[in-house]
Amino acid sequence: METRLSSDTWRAVVGALKACDVSLMLPRFNFSSELSMKSMWQFLGARLVFEEDKADLSGLDSSRRYVSMVIHQAMIEVNELGAEAAAATVAIPNTPGLAIATPQRRQVTFIANRPFLWIITHRSSGLILFMGRFAGQ
């Protein structure tokens, strides 16, 4: 199913959904991820901000700064009350002498009886906000 999933097949699945009552037994689970976004920002055209001699972030303070890394984190928790999801992206300026601690990923133990995909969408636009796969341990 996952290899055949595309924007067209997703729209077809969502378009075919009908309102009905559902009894759902879904175990609790947590998922989190952390990605380096520096190369993506550079690919999208934000190159100068990473170059020490060309970046100008002097509006932050009086010193000459440039961005050293960009990190994106996302998390979701599903339980009996529903789903809670959050995401954040931070661009970290160079700061001489400052050690950046990498957040530790949360270890999750979760038992399910079959693999599944989970998707959270924006209701009015249909935009996929979060998407993941559970395929076992």
N, C-alpha and C positions, 0 to 999 in steps of 0.2 A: 504494500500500500504506500509506504513512504517513498519509494523510488518513483511511483507514478503520480505523486502529489505535485501539482503545479497550480498557478493562479487560476487557470481555467477549470481544473478539476475541483479546486476548492470552492470556486463560485458555483459550480454545478451542485456540489454537495449541499452548500448552504441554501441555494435556491430550492432544493428539493425537500428541505426540512418542513415538517408540519408540527403544529402545536399539539401536545398531548401530555398526559400525566405520566410521570416516570418515577419508579422506585429505583434508586441508584445506591449501590453499595460500593463506595470507593474508599480505600484506606487513606489515612493521612499520609502526606508526603511533603518534603521540602526539596527545593532545587535552587542552587545558586551557581552563578558563573562569573568569572572575571576575565575580561579581554583587554589586551593592549590595543588601542585605537590609533596609535601614532602613524602606522603605515597607511591606514584608511584615510586619515586626515590629509596626509601628504598626497595620496592618490586623488583626493577630491580638490586639491589645489592649495591647501594650507601648508606651504612649504617653508616660507620665510620665517614663520613664527618659531620654527625649530632651529634656526641658524643663529648662533651667538652673535655674529657680526652684522646680521641684517634685521633681526627681530627688534621691534620697539614696543615693549610693554611698560614703558616708563610711566604710563598712567596709573599703574598699580602702586608705585612709590618712586622715589627719586633715583633708584639704582637701575642699571641697564639689565633687563631680564629677557629670557627666552624660555620657551616651553621645553622641558626635558622629556616629559612623557604624558600620555593621555590614557587613562584607565576607565573602563566601563564595567560596572557591576550590575547584575540583575538577580532578583530572587523571587521565588513564589512559595507560598505555603498553602496547602489545601487541607482543610479539616472539616469537622461536622458543621461548622458555621458558614463555610464557603471558601473563597479563595482570596488571598491577599498577595499582591504583587507590587514590586517597586524596582526602579532602576535609577541609576545615577551615573553621570560621566563627569570626570574631573580632569582638567588640564593642569599639570603640576609645573610651576616655573622652576628654573634652576635657582637653588639657594645654596651657596657655598657653605659647606660645613653641616648641612642638614641631612640627616640620614632618613630615607623614606622607608618606613616599615610596610612590607607587603601584607595585607590582611590575610589571615589564615582562612582557608575555605572550611565551611562547616561540614562535618562528616555526618552522613545521613544513613540510617538503617531503615529499610522499607520493604515490606513483603507484599507482593501482588500475585494474583493467579494467572495473569497473562500480560504480554506487552501492550502498551497503548501510547498514542500520541495525545498530548494535551495542548489546547490552543485557547488563548484569551484574545478576544477581539473587541474593538471599539464598536459599540452597538450602532451608532448612527452612520458611521462611514464604512464599517466592515473591515477596517484596517487591522491586520494581525499585529497585536502588541507584544505578545509573548507566545512562544511555541517551544515544545520540548517533546522528548521521546523517553518512555520508560520501557526497557527491554530486559529487565532482570538485573541481578547483581553482577 
